[in-house]
C-alpha cells in the first residue's frame, strides 16, 4: 500500500548534475518529513538531506551548498537536486518518509523507504 519509488540515478562525470525524484504513495503526504540517505559498500547509511512538511530543511555538511532538497505536496513528490558532483558522492540514494513530528536526520526514525537509485560519479 505504501510505496516510495526513486528515479534519476545514473552515471555522471565529476562536476556534473543530477536530479533525483521520489514518487510517494502515502496517506496525507504533506504531513510527512521526507529525507534522502545514501549508502556505499562497507559504510553506514549516511544522512544527506531532509525536508519537513512545512518546508524546513537540513543538510549533511559535505553536501551543503551543492545539493538542494525540495518537495511538491500537490504531486506527492520529493526531489534531490545534486550539483558539482564528486566521485565520493557515488552511492545508492534512498528516499524515506517519516510521519508527523519534527524533522530528523536519523534513519531509524523514518517509517518508509524506497528501494534506492544508483548514482555513480566517475570519469
DSSP file (Angstrom, degrees, kcal/mol; ACC not computed):
  #  RESIDUE AA STRUCTURE BP1 BP2  ACC     N-H-->O    O-->H-N    N-H-->O    O-->H-N    TCO  KAPPA ALPHA  PHI   PSI    X-CA   Y-CA   Z-CA
    1    1 A X              0   0    0      0, 0.0     2,-0.5     0, 0.0     0, 0.0   0.000 360.0 360.0 360.0 -45.9    0.0    0.0    0.0
    2    2 A X        +     0   0    0     24,-0.0     2,-0.4    22,-0.0    24,-0.2  -0.819 360.0 171.1 -95.0 126.1    2.8    2.4    0.9
    3    3 A X  E     -A   25   0A   0     22,-1.2    22,-3.1    -2,-0.5     2,-0.4  -0.998  23.0-172.6-138.7 138.0    5.4    2.9   -1.7
    4    4 A X  E     -A   24   0A   0    109,-0.4   111,-0.6    -2,-0.4     2,-0.5  -0.999  14.6-172.6-123.2 126.8    8.3    5.2   -2.3
    5    5 A X  E     -A   23   0A   0     18,-2.1    18,-2.6    -2,-0.4     2,-0.2  -0.965   5.7-158.5-128.0 116.6   10.0    5.0   -5.7
    6    6 A X  E     +A   22   0A   0     -2,-0.5     2,-0.3    16,-0.2    16,-0.2  -0.575  15.7 169.5 -89.3 153.9   13.2    6.8   -6.6
    7    7 A X  E     +A   21   0A   0     14,-2.0    14,-2.6    -2,-0.2   110,-0.1  -0.971  41.7  66.0-152.8 165.1   14.4    7.6  -10.1
    8    8 A X        +     0   0    0      1,-0.3    11,-0.2    -2,-0.3     2,-0.1   0.223  58.6 134.7 108.7 -12.8   17.0    9.7  -11.8
    9    9 A X        +     0   0    0     12,-0.1    -1,-0.3    84,-0.1     2,-0.3  -0.435  24.1 131.7 -71.7 143.6   20.2    7.9  -10.8
   10   10 A X        -     0   0    0    107,-0.1   110,-1.9    -2,-0.1     2,-0.4  -0.954  60.0 -62.0-167.8-179.2   22.8    7.3  -13.4
   11   11 A X  E     +e  120   0B   0     -2,-0.3     2,-0.3   108,-0.2   110,-0.2  -0.683  55.9 171.2 -78.9 131.9   26.5    7.6  -14.4
   12   12 A X  E     -e  121   0B   0    108,-2.8   110,-2.0    -2,-0.4     2,-0.1  -0.990  31.6-113.1-142.3 148.8   27.7   11.2  -14.4
   13   13 A X    >   -     0   0    0     -2,-0.3     3,-2.2   108,-0.2    72,-0.2  -0.460  49.2 -82.0 -78.9 152.8   31.1   12.8  -14.8
   14   14 A X  T 3  S+     0   0    0      1,-0.3    72,-0.2    -2,-0.1    -1,-0.1  -0.255 119.7  28.0 -52.6 139.0   32.6   14.7  -11.9
   15   15 A X  T 3  S+     0   0    0     70,-3.3    69,-0.6     1,-0.3    -1,-0.3   0.283  99.0 119.4  88.8  -9.4   31.3   18.3  -11.8
   16   16 A X    <   -     0   0    0     -3,-2.2    69,-2.3    69,-0.2     2,-0.3  -0.112  55.6-124.3 -81.3-178.4   28.0   17.2  -13.4
   17   17 A X        +     0   0    0     66,-0.2     2,-0.3    67,-0.2    66,-0.2  -0.929  21.3 179.2-131.0 151.3   24.5   17.4  -12.1
   18   18 A X  E     - B   0  82A   0     64,-2.3    64,-3.5    -2,-0.3     2,-0.5  -0.982  17.1-147.4-143.2 152.2   21.6   15.1  -11.4
   19   19 A X  E     - B   0  81A   0     -2,-0.3     2,-0.3    62,-0.2    62,-0.2  -0.979  15.3-158.1-121.1 119.5   18.1   15.4  -10.1
   20   20 A X  E     - B   0  80A   0     60,-2.7    60,-2.3    -2,-0.5     2,-0.3  -0.728   8.1-157.3 -91.4 143.5   16.7   12.5   -8.2
   21   21 A X  E     -AB   7  79A   0    -14,-2.6   -14,-2.0    -2,-0.3     2,-0.4  -0.908   8.5-161.9-120.9 149.5   12.9   12.1   -7.8
   22   22 A X  E     -AB   6  78A   0     56,-2.5    56,-2.0    -2,-0.3     2,-0.6  -0.952   5.8-159.4-132.2 112.4   10.9   10.2   -5.2
   23   23 A X  E     -AB   5  77A   0    -18,-2.6   -18,-2.1    -2,-0.4     2,-0.5  -0.828  18.5-159.2 -92.0 122.5    7.3    9.4   -6.0
   24   24 A X  E     -A    4   0A   0     52,-2.5     2,-0.7    -2,-0.6   -20,-0.2  -0.880  23.3-167.9-113.9 130.8    5.4    8.7   -2.8
   25   25 A X  E     +A    3   0A   0    -22,-3.1   -22,-1.2    -2,-0.5     2,-0.3  -0.894  42.6 139.6-108.9  96.2    2.2    6.9   -2.2
   26   26 A X    >   -     0   0    0     -2,-0.7     3,-0.7   -24,-0.2     2,-0.3  -0.966  59.0-102.6-138.2 148.5    1.5    7.9    1.4
   27   27 A X  T 3  S-     0   0    0     -2,-0.3     4,-0.2     1,-0.3    -2,-0.0  -0.601 106.9  -4.5 -69.9 133.4   -1.5    8.9    3.5
   28   28 A X  T >  S-     0   0    0     -2,-0.3     3,-2.3     1,-0.1    -1,-0.3   0.940  79.4-168.4  45.5  63.8   -1.6   12.6    3.9
   29   29 A X  G X  S+     0   0    0     -3,-0.7     3,-2.1     1,-0.3    -1,-0.1   0.822  77.0  65.6 -50.1 -39.9    1.7   13.1    2.1
   30   30 A X  G 3  S+     0   0    0      1,-0.3    -1,-0.3    43,-0.2    -2,-0.1   0.659  95.0  59.1 -64.7 -14.7    2.1   16.7    3.2
   31   31 A X  G <  S+     0   0    0     -3,-2.3    69,-1.4    -4,-0.2     2,-0.4   0.316  89.6  92.5 -96.2   8.0    2.4   15.7    6.9
   32   32 A X  E <  S-F   99   0C   0     -3,-2.1     2,-0.4    67,-0.2    67,-0.2  -0.839  73.1-130.8-102.0 137.2    5.5   13.5    6.3
   33   33 A X  E     -F   98   0C   0     65,-2.9    65,-2.8    -2,-0.4     2,-0.4  -0.713  27.4-149.4 -73.1 134.2    9.0   14.6    6.7
   34   34 A X  E     -FG  97  51C   0     17,-2.7    17,-2.9    -2,-0.4     2,-0.3  -0.921  18.2-178.5-111.3 135.3   10.9   13.4    3.6
   35   35 A X  E     -FG  96  50C   0     61,-2.7    61,-2.2    -2,-0.4     2,-0.4  -0.901  21.3-144.8-131.3 158.8   14.6   12.5    3.7
   36   36 A X  E     +FG  95  49C   0     13,-3.2    12,-2.4    -2,-0.3    13,-1.7  -0.991  22.0 175.3-121.6 133.1   17.4   11.4    1.4
   37   37 A X  E     -FG  94  47C   0     57,-2.6    57,-3.1    -2,-0.4     2,-0.3  -0.906  12.2-153.5-129.2 158.0   20.0    8.9    2.6
   38   38 A X  E     -FG  93  46C   0      8,-2.6     8,-3.2    -2,-0.3     2,-0.4  -0.968   5.7-166.7-135.6 154.8   22.9    7.3    0.8
   39   39 A X  E     -F   92   0C   0     53,-1.8    53,-2.4    -2,-0.3     2,-0.3  -0.998   4.4-174.6-144.5 135.3   24.8    4.1    1.3
   40   40 A X    >   -     0   0    0     -2,-0.4     3,-2.0     4,-0.2    51,-0.1  -0.890  47.0 -77.4-122.0 156.6   28.1    2.7   -0.1
   41   41 A X  T 3  S+     0   0    0     -2,-0.3     3,-0.1     1,-0.3    -1,-0.0  -0.267 116.4  10.6 -56.3 132.8   29.6   -0.8    0.5
   42   42 A X  T 3  S+     0   0    0      1,-0.2     2,-0.3    -3,-0.0    -1,-0.3   0.472 110.1 100.7  80.8   2.5   31.2   -1.1    3.9
   43   43 A X  S <  S-     0   0    0     -3,-2.0    -1,-0.2     3,-0.0    -3,-0.1  -0.872  75.5-105.3-121.6 154.3   29.8    2.2    5.2
   44   44 A X        -     0   0    0     -2,-0.3    -4,-0.2     1,-0.1     2,-0.1  -0.390  51.1 -87.3 -69.6 149.3   27.0    3.1    7.4
   45   45 A X        -     0   0    0     -6,-0.1     2,-0.5    -2,-0.1    -6,-0.2  -0.410  52.1-146.1 -58.8 131.5   23.9    4.6    5.9
   46   46 A X  E     -G   38   0C   0     -8,-3.2    -8,-2.6    -2,-0.1     2,-0.2  -0.875   7.7-124.4-114.2 131.5   24.5    8.3    5.7
   47   47 A X  E     +G   37   0C   0     -2,-0.5   -10,-0.2   -10,-0.2     3,-0.1  -0.489  30.9 170.5 -66.9 137.7   22.0   11.2    6.1
   48   48 A X  E     -     0   0C   0    -12,-2.4    12,-2.5     1,-0.4     2,-0.3   0.739  56.0 -30.5-113.0 -56.7   22.0   13.5    3.1
   49   49 A X  E     -GH  36  59C   0    -13,-1.7   -13,-3.2    10,-0.2    -1,-0.4  -0.986  48.5-163.7-162.8 157.7   19.1   15.9    3.5
   50   50 A X  E     -GH  35  58C   0      8,-2.0     8,-1.9    -2,-0.3     2,-0.4  -0.991   3.3-161.6-148.3 153.9   15.6   16.2    4.8
   51   51 A X  E     -GH  34  57C   0    -17,-2.9   -17,-2.7    -2,-0.3     6,-0.2  -0.997  17.0-137.2-138.2 131.5   12.6   18.5    4.4
   52   52 A X    >   -     0   0    0      4,-2.6     3,-1.3    -2,-0.4   -19,-0.1  -0.241  33.6-100.1 -80.3 171.8    9.7   18.8    6.8
   53   53 A X  T 3  S+     0   0    0      1,-0.3   -21,-0.1   -22,-0.2    -1,-0.1   0.814 125.8  50.6 -60.8 -29.2    6.0   19.0    5.8
   54   54 A X  T 3  S-     0   0    0    -23,-0.1    -1,-0.3     2,-0.1   -23,-0.1   0.475 125.2 -99.9 -89.7  -3.1    6.3   22.8    6.4
   55   55 A X    <   +     0   0    0     -3,-1.3     2,-0.1     1,-0.3    -2,-0.1   0.445  69.5 148.3 101.1   0.8    9.4   23.2    4.2
   56   56 A X        -     0   0    0     -5,-0.0    -4,-2.6     1,-0.0     2,-0.3  -0.455  30.1-159.1 -66.3 142.9   12.1   23.3    6.8
   57   57 A X  E     -H   51   0C   0     -6,-0.2     2,-0.3    -2,-0.1    -6,-0.2  -0.908  19.4-178.3-129.0 150.7   15.4   21.8    5.5
   58   58 A X  E     -H   50   0C   0     -8,-1.9    -8,-2.0    -2,-0.3     2,-0.3  -0.988   9.9-165.6-144.3 149.6   18.6   20.4    6.9
   59   59 A X  E     -H   49   0C   0     -2,-0.3   -10,-0.2   -10,-0.2     2,-0.2  -0.940  28.4-106.8-133.3 151.0   21.7   19.0    5.1
   60   60 A X    >>  -     0   0    0    -12,-2.5     3,-1.7    -2,-0.3     4,-1.2  -0.545  41.4-115.7 -69.9 146.0   24.7   17.0    5.8
   61   61 A X  T 34 S+     0   0    0      1,-0.3     3,-0.3    -2,-0.2    -1,-0.1   0.834 109.9  56.9 -58.8 -37.4   27.7   19.2    5.9
   62   62 A X  T 34 S+     0   0    0      1,-0.2    -1,-0.3     3,-0.0   -14,-0.0   0.544 114.0  38.6 -78.2  -4.4   29.5   17.7    2.9
   63   63 A X  T X> S+     0   0    0     -3,-1.7     4,-2.4   -15,-0.2     3,-2.2   0.507  84.2 119.6-114.7 -10.3   26.6   18.3    0.6
   64   64 A X  B 3< S+c   67   0A   0     -4,-1.2     4,-0.1    -3,-0.3   -15,-0.0  -0.325  81.7  19.0 -59.6 132.6   25.5   21.7    1.8
   65   65 A X  T 34 S+     0   0    0      2,-0.5    -1,-0.3     1,-0.0     3,-0.1   0.181 125.1  57.8  90.8 -16.9   25.7   24.3   -0.9
   66   66 A X  T <4 S+     0   0    0     -3,-2.2    17,-1.8     1,-0.1     2,-0.3   0.710 100.9  51.1-110.3 -35.5   25.8   21.6   -3.6
   67   67 A X  E  <  -cD  64  82A   0     -4,-2.4    -2,-0.5    15,-0.2     2,-0.4  -0.781  60.5-165.1-108.1 149.8   22.6   19.7   -3.1
   68   68 A X  E     - D   0  81A   0     13,-2.4    13,-3.0    -2,-0.3     2,-0.4  -0.985   5.6-156.1-135.2 124.6   19.0   21.0   -2.7
   69   69 A X  E     + D   0  80A   0     -2,-0.4     2,-0.3    11,-0.2    11,-0.2  -0.779  23.2 162.3 -96.0 143.9   16.1   19.1   -1.3
   70   70 A X  E     - D   0  79A   0      9,-1.7     9,-2.7    -2,-0.4     2,-0.3  -0.945  19.3-153.5-150.5 169.8   12.6   20.1   -2.3
   71   71 A X  E     - D   0  78A   0     -2,-0.3     2,-0.5     7,-0.2     7,-0.2  -0.992  12.1-152.8-148.5 154.8    9.0   18.7   -2.4
   72   72 A X  E >>> - D   0  77A   0      5,-2.8     5,-1.9    -2,-0.3     3,-0.8  -0.894  11.4-173.9-127.7  98.5    5.8   19.2   -4.2
   73   73 A X  T 345S+     0   0    0     -2,-0.5     3,-0.5     1,-0.3   -43,-0.2   0.819  82.9  59.6 -66.6 -30.9    2.9   18.3   -2.0
   74   74 A X  T 345S+     0   0    0      1,-0.2    -1,-0.3    -3,-0.1   -45,-0.0   0.808 115.9  34.5 -66.1 -28.6    0.3   18.6   -4.7
   75   75 A X  T <45S-     0   0    0     -3,-0.8    -1,-0.2     2,-0.1    -2,-0.2   0.369 106.3-122.5-106.5   2.5    2.1   16.0   -6.7
   76   76 A X  T  <5 +     0   0    0     -4,-0.7   -52,-2.5    -3,-0.5     2,-0.4   0.925  66.8 136.7  54.4  48.7    3.3   13.8   -3.8
   77   77 A X  E   < -BD  23  72A   0     -5,-1.9    -5,-2.8   -54,-0.2     2,-0.3  -0.945  39.7-166.9-128.4 145.4    6.9   14.2   -4.9
   78   78 A X  E     -BD  22  71A   0    -56,-2.0   -56,-2.5    -2,-0.4     2,-0.3  -0.958  14.7-164.7-125.4 151.1   10.2   14.8   -3.3
   79   79 A X  E     -BD  21  70A   0     -9,-2.7    -9,-1.7    -2,-0.3     2,-0.4  -0.926  18.5-158.8-135.1 155.2   13.4   15.8   -5.1
   80   80 A X  E     -BD  20  69A   0    -60,-2.3   -60,-2.7    -2,-0.3     2,-0.5  -0.898  12.8-161.3-133.8 107.2   17.1   16.0   -4.6
   81   81 A X  E     -BD  19  68A   0    -13,-3.0   -13,-2.4    -2,-0.4     2,-0.5  -0.785  11.1-166.2 -86.6 124.6   19.0   18.3   -7.0
   82   82 A X  E     +BD  18  67A   0    -64,-3.5   -64,-2.3    -2,-0.5     2,-0.3  -0.957  10.1 174.7-120.1 117.8   22.7   17.5   -7.0
   83   83 A X        +     0   0    0    -17,-1.8   -66,-0.2    -2,-0.5   -67,-0.1  -0.773  59.9  22.8-116.8 163.2   25.2   19.8   -8.5
   84   84 A X  S    S-     0   0    0    -69,-0.6    -1,-0.2    -2,-0.3   -67,-0.2   0.902  84.5-158.6  49.8  49.4   29.0   19.8   -8.6
   85   85 A X        -     0   0    0    -69,-2.3   -70,-3.3    -3,-0.2     2,-0.3  -0.268   8.8-160.0 -66.2 143.7   29.1   16.1   -8.1
   86   86 A X    >   -     0   0    0    -72,-0.2     3,-2.2    -3,-0.1     4,-0.3  -0.830  32.3-109.9-119.2 156.4   32.2   14.4   -6.8
   87   87 A X  G >  S+     0   0    0     -2,-0.3     3,-1.9     1,-0.3    34,-0.4   0.851 117.4  63.2 -54.7 -34.0   33.3   10.8   -7.0
   88   88 A X  G 3  S+     0   0    0      1,-0.3    -1,-0.3    -3,-0.0    -3,-0.0   0.583  88.9  69.6 -70.1  -8.0   32.7   10.5   -3.3
   89   89 A X  G <  S+     0   0    0     -3,-2.2    -1,-0.3    32,-0.1    -2,-0.2   0.558  70.6 120.9 -80.3  -8.9   29.1   11.2   -3.9
   90   90 A X    <   +     0   0    0     -3,-1.9     2,-0.3    -4,-0.3    30,-0.2  -0.370  40.7 108.6 -58.7 125.4   28.8    7.7   -5.5
   91   91 A X  E    S- I   0 119C   0     28,-1.9    28,-2.7    -2,-0.1     2,-0.6  -0.968  75.2 -81.5-177.9 169.1   26.3    5.7   -3.6
   92   92 A X  E     -FI  39 118C   0    -53,-2.4   -53,-1.8    -2,-0.3     2,-0.5  -0.870  48.1-148.4 -86.9 124.4   22.8    4.2   -3.7
   93   93 A X  E     -FI  38 117C   0     24,-2.8    24,-2.0    -2,-0.6     2,-0.4  -0.849  14.6-170.0-102.2 128.3   20.4    7.0   -2.8
   94   94 A X  E     -F   37   0C   0    -57,-3.1   -57,-2.6    -2,-0.5     2,-0.3  -0.917  12.8-146.3-115.5 139.1   17.3    6.2   -0.9
   95   95 A X  E     -F   36   0C   0     -2,-0.4    19,-2.4   -59,-0.2     2,-0.3  -0.778  22.4-174.6 -96.1 154.5   14.3    8.4   -0.2
   96   96 A X  E     -FJ  35 113C   0    -61,-2.2   -61,-2.7    -2,-0.3     2,-0.4  -0.971  15.2-143.2-147.1 156.7   12.5    7.9    3.1
   97   97 A X  E     -FJ  34 112C   0     15,-2.1    14,-2.2    -2,-0.3    15,-1.8  -0.981   6.7-166.6-129.0 137.0    9.4    9.2    4.8
   98   98 A X  E     -F   33   0C   0    -65,-2.8   -65,-2.9    -2,-0.4     2,-0.2  -0.988  24.8-125.2-123.7 125.9    8.7   10.0    8.5
   99   99 A X  E     -F   32   0C   0     -2,-0.5   -67,-0.2   -67,-0.2   -70,-0.1  -0.488  59.6 -39.8 -75.4 134.6    5.2   10.5    9.8
  100  100 A X  S    S+     0   0    0    -69,-1.4   -67,-0.3    -2,-0.2   -47,-0.1   0.171  94.7  69.9  54.9-167.6    4.4   13.7   11.6
  101  101 A X  S    S-     0   0    0    -69,-0.1    -1,-0.1   -49,-0.0     3,-0.1   0.106  88.1 -26.2  61.7-165.1    6.6   15.4   14.1
  102  102 A X  S    S-     0   0    0      1,-0.1   -69,-0.1   -50,-0.1     2,-0.0  -0.313  73.3 -85.2 -82.8 164.1    9.9   17.2   13.7
  103  103 A X        -     0   0    0     -2,-0.1     2,-0.3   -53,-0.1    -1,-0.1  -0.322  48.2-163.1 -63.8 150.3   12.5   16.8   11.0
  104  104 A X        -     0   0    0     -3,-0.1   -46,-0.1   -46,-0.1   -53,-0.1  -0.993  30.3-166.5-141.3 146.3   15.0   14.1   11.6
  105  105 A X        +     0   0    0     -2,-0.3     2,-0.6   -58,-0.1   -58,-0.2   0.203  67.1  99.4-109.0  11.8   18.5   13.1   10.3
  106  106 A X    >   -     0   0    0      1,-0.1     3,-1.8   -60,-0.1     4,-0.2  -0.886  63.7-150.4-106.6 121.3   18.4    9.6   11.9
  107  107 A X  G >  S+     0   0    0     -2,-0.6     3,-1.6     1,-0.3    -1,-0.1   0.791  92.6  64.6 -63.2 -29.2   17.4    6.8    9.6
  108  108 A X  G 3  S+     0   0    0      1,-0.3    -1,-0.3     3,-0.0    -2,-0.0   0.662  95.2  61.2 -69.0 -14.3   15.9    4.7   12.3
  109  109 A X  G <  S+     0   0    0     -3,-1.8     2,-0.3   -11,-0.0    -1,-0.3   0.437  84.9  95.3 -91.6   0.3   13.2    7.4   12.8
  110  110 A X    <   -     0   0    0     -3,-1.6   -12,-0.3    -4,-0.2     3,-0.1  -0.728  57.8-160.0 -94.4 144.2   11.9    7.0    9.3
  111  111 A X        +     0   0    0    -14,-2.2     2,-0.3    -2,-0.3   -13,-0.2   0.796  69.0  34.6 -94.0 -33.3    8.9    4.8    8.7
  112  112 A X  E     -J   97   0C   0    -15,-1.8   -15,-2.1  -109,-0.0     2,-0.4  -0.953  62.0-167.5-133.5 146.8    9.0    4.0    4.9
  113  113 A X  E     -J   96   0C   0     -2,-0.3  -109,-0.4   -17,-0.2   -17,-0.2  -0.977  14.8-135.3-136.6 143.6   11.9    3.5    2.5
  114  114 A X        -     0   0    0    -19,-2.4  -109,-0.2    -2,-0.4     3,-0.1  -0.421  33.1-109.6 -85.0 171.9   12.3    3.3   -1.3
  115  115 A X        -     0   0    0   -111,-0.6  -110,-0.1     1,-0.2   -21,-0.1   0.694  60.8-117.8 -78.0 -20.0   14.5    0.7   -3.0
  116  116 A X        -     0   0    0    -21,-0.1     2,-0.4   -24,-0.0   -22,-0.2  -0.037  13.7-119.6 102.4 155.6   17.2    3.2   -4.0
  117  117 A X  E     -I   93   0C   0    -24,-2.0   -24,-2.8  -110,-0.1     2,-0.4  -1.000  27.7-119.3-135.4 135.4   18.7    4.5   -7.1
  118  118 A X  E     -I   92   0C   0     -2,-0.4     2,-0.5   -26,-0.2   -26,-0.2  -0.582  24.1-171.7 -82.2 127.6   22.4    4.2   -8.1
  119  119 A X  E     -I   91   0C   0    -28,-2.7   -28,-1.9    -2,-0.4     2,-0.5  -0.983   4.8-176.1-114.9 122.9   24.4    7.4   -8.6
  120  120 A X  E     -e   11   0B   0   -110,-1.9  -108,-2.8    -2,-0.5     2,-0.7  -0.978   8.2-167.4-123.4 121.2   27.9    6.9  -10.0
  121  121 A X  E     +e   12   0B   0     -2,-0.5     2,-0.3   -34,-0.4  -108,-0.2  -0.921  34.4 130.5-109.9 109.8   30.2    9.8  -10.4
  122  122 A X              0   0    0   -110,-2.0    -2,-0.1    -2,-0.7   -36,-0.0  -0.992 360.0 360.0-159.4 147.8   33.2    8.8  -12.5
  123  123 A X              0   0    0     -2,-0.3  -110,-0.1  -110,-0.2    -1,-0.1   0.411 360.0 360.0 -90.2 360.0   35.2   10.0  -15.4
